[in-house]
Amino acid sequence: MPVLRSVFFLSDRTGITAETLGHSLLTQFDGIEWRKHYAAFLDNSAKIQDVVDRINTAAEQEGQPPLVFSTLLDPAVLVSIRQANCYLLDFFESCLGVLETALQQPPARVPGRTHILGQDASYFRRIAAIQYALNSDDGNNSKVLADADVILVGVSRSGKTPTCVYLALQYGVLAANYPFTPEDMEDRVRLPTLLQPLREKLFGLTLSASRLQMIRAERYPGSHYASFVECQRELQWQNELFQQFAIPAIDTTGISIEEISASIIDRMQLKRRLYGT
């Protein structure tokens, strides 16, 4: 029976940073079922008092102080949160003092700077990359594909589209995809004509036949398309293609989209455009 613990993610803006960093730390602890609470835009006394009351209620109900992950910047708000019955882990306060000493200047303590529009050009690059990923989905236009930083190739339902969107959103990478079709597989193993001049941009996604069958069966149950035999046949053709043309590839079975994307960035030596230029 897992232990039930409450955890709060607090911020005076979106709360994305507190949640992301907090979640990364919590994954290191097993046997706990987390009851998650979120409080963003804590910018007035009523909201602050409400979250303090919620923290104290959780502590009373569970018989132990909840965890609180914070990216709050207002010292007065932090004073109020510290009065609650909790274990407070404040990411900014634990780091800003060291940075202030190292950089010899005080922090601005302006909430939301991570997500300010126009703070750097990378934001607009990422928006453009997302639009590109959507416009080039299942790409069959050679001009559009030529603009790509990377072209993900693989059989239908191998995870190309969500990976392209993630690469665009997180890294500003122009990621297109090309799905191998039954027509591509009619002849011997050969690289589709459209992809031949773009070979250096190709990166393959593969997975186990059982996993591919499960994914396809969710959308087209009982179809030939979703049969294990068909999934196995297509994957065999695809993997032979990857090997014959030395196309780098990753087996995505059981791997998160974050790890898939990071592997593509690393192996293709793509420029990360999350922050800065």
N, C-alpha and C positions, 0 to 999 in steps of 0.2 A: 504494500500500500504506500504510494508516494506521499511525502510530506507536503502539505499545502502551505505556501507562503505568498504573501502579497508583495508586489513590487510596483513602485510608482515611477513614472518618467515625467519629470517636470521641466518646463522651459518657459521663458518669456516670449518665445516666438514659436516656431513650428514643432519643436520637440524631436525632429528627425535625428539630430546628432545624439541626444541623450538616449533615445531608443536604440540606435545602431550600436553605440559603444556599450551600453548596458547589456544588450542582448549578447554581444560578443563575449562579455565576461561571464554571463550566466550559463552559457553553453558548456563551461568547464566544470559544472557541478551537476552530478547525477542524482536521481531519486527524489527530485523536487518537482511538484506541480505548481507552476507560477500563476497566480491570479494577478493579471496585469491591469494597471490603472494608468490613464493618460491625462495629463493636464497641461495644455499648451496655452500660450498667450496669457500668462499670469501677470496681468498688468494693472490690477486694481485690488484694493483691500478686500473686497467681497470675495473675489475669486481665490485669493490667498487664504482667507479664513476658511473657505469651503474645503480647500484641499487639506489644510491642517486638520480639520474635523474628520475628513475621510481617512487620513492617516491614523489618527488616534482611534477611530472606530475599528479599523482593520486590526490594529494592535490589540485592542480589547477583545475582539471576536476570536482572534487566532492565538491569543496568549503569548505573543512575542512581537517585538517591533518589526514592521515591514522594512524592506530595503527601499531607498529613494535615490534614484539617479537623476542628477540635475545638471543643467547648463544655464542656470539662472545667473544673471550678471549684476542685478541690483543687490548691493549688500544688505539693504533693509529687508528685502524679501527673504534673503537667506537667513537672517536673524529670526524671522518668523517661522521658517521651516525647521530650523534647529530646535525650536521650542516644542516641536511635535515629538511624539514617541516613535523614533525611527532610527535606522542606520543611514546616515546621509553620505552619499558619495557624489561630490560635486566636481565635475571634470574641469571646469574653468578655474575654480579657485585653487585646485591642486596644482595647476600648471602656470597660471598667470604670474604668480609671484616669482617663479624661477625665470620666466621669460622677461619679466620686468627688470630683474637683476642683470640678465645676460644682455639685453638690448639697451639698458640704461634709459628707459623711458616708461611712463605709466601706460597701461592699456586704456583704450578709449571707452570700454564698457558700453558699447552701442549694440543692443540686441539685433539679431537677424542679419548681420553683415554677411554671413555665409550665403544667404539667398537673396541679396539685393540685386535687382535687375540692373544690368549694365555695369556692375562692378568690374567685370573683366569680359573680354570678348569671347571667352570660352563658353559662356552661357548661351550666346547666340549661335555659336558653332554647334553646340549640342542640340539645340532646337532644330537647326538645319539638318543635322545628321538624323534626327528622328524622322523628319519629313522625308528625307532621302530613303531611309529604311522602309517606310510605308509605301513610297512610290515605286520602289524597286523590288517589292516583294514578289517572289516567284518570277524573277527577272527573265525577260526574253528580248530585251532591247540592248543591243551591243553597245550603243553609245552610253546608256545609263550605267551599264556594268563597267565600262572603261573608267568611269569616274570613281569607282569604289576603292577604298583602302584595302578591303578584303572581301572576297566572295565566298560565302559558305555554300558548300555543295553536299548533297546527300539525297537519299530517297525521301519520298513523301512522309511527313510526320516524324522526321528525325530531330526536330527542334531548331530548325534554321531560323524561322521568323522570330520567335521570342529572343533568341540569342542576338540577332541583328538589332532588335529594338533595345535590348539591354546594353549592347556595345555603344549604341548611339546615345542613350540616355546617360550612362555612367561615364563614358570616355570621349564622347564626341567623334567616334569613329564612323566613317562612311562604310557601312556594312550592307552588302547586297546578298541575295541568295539565288541559287539556281537549283531547282528540284529535278533530279533525274526522272525521266518519264518512261513509260513502257516503250515508246518509240526509240529512245536512247539505247534501250536494252535489247532491241530486236536482233541486232547484229552481234558480232564478236565484241569483246571489250575494247572500246575506243572512246577517246575523249570527244564529247559533242563539239561540232564545228564552231559553235558560238564561243566556246570556252578556250579554244586552242590558242588564240593570241593573248589570252589573259591567264595563262597557266601559273605564272609567278604569284598571282593574287589568290589562288585557290586554297581553301582549307576545308577538309572534310569532317563531317559529323557522322559517326556511326553508333550503333547500339546493338544490344542482343536481340535476336529474333523474337524471343518471348516477350521482351519489353515492347518492341515495335508492334507485335500482335495485340498486346493489351491496349496500347494507345489507339490503334486503328479500330479495334472492336468497340471502343467507347463511342465512336462516331458512326461506324458502319458495321454493326454487329451482324454476323452470319454471312458477310460478303466474301467473295474470292479475294478481294483487296486486303481483307483483314485476316485471311487464313495464315496459319503458321508456315505452310509450304511456300506461299507467295512471299511472305516476309523474308524467309530464309533465302529464297532464290534471288530476290532483289539485293539483299545485303551481300550475298556472295559475289554478285556481279560488281557491286559498288566497291567492295574491299579489294577485289582484284584490280579494279581501275586505280584505286589509290596507290596500290603497290607498284603497278606497272609504270605509272607516270610520276612516281615519287611525290605524291600529294600529301602534305602533312595532315594528320587527322587525329581525332580524339574519340575514344569510346565514352559516350555520355551516360551509359547505364549507371544509375545510382550516383551521378555527380550533379551538384547544384549548378544552376545557370551562372552564379557568381564565379565558381571555379572554372567552368568551361570558358567563360569570357576572359578571365585572367590568363588562362593557358594560351588562348589565341593571341592576346596582346603580347605575351612573352615570346611565344614561338615565332610569330610573324614580325616581331620587333616593331610593333605599331606604336605611334606616339599617343600617349594618354593626354586627353584634353579636359580633364575634370576641373582643374583649376589653372589659372594663368594661361599663357600662350602656348 
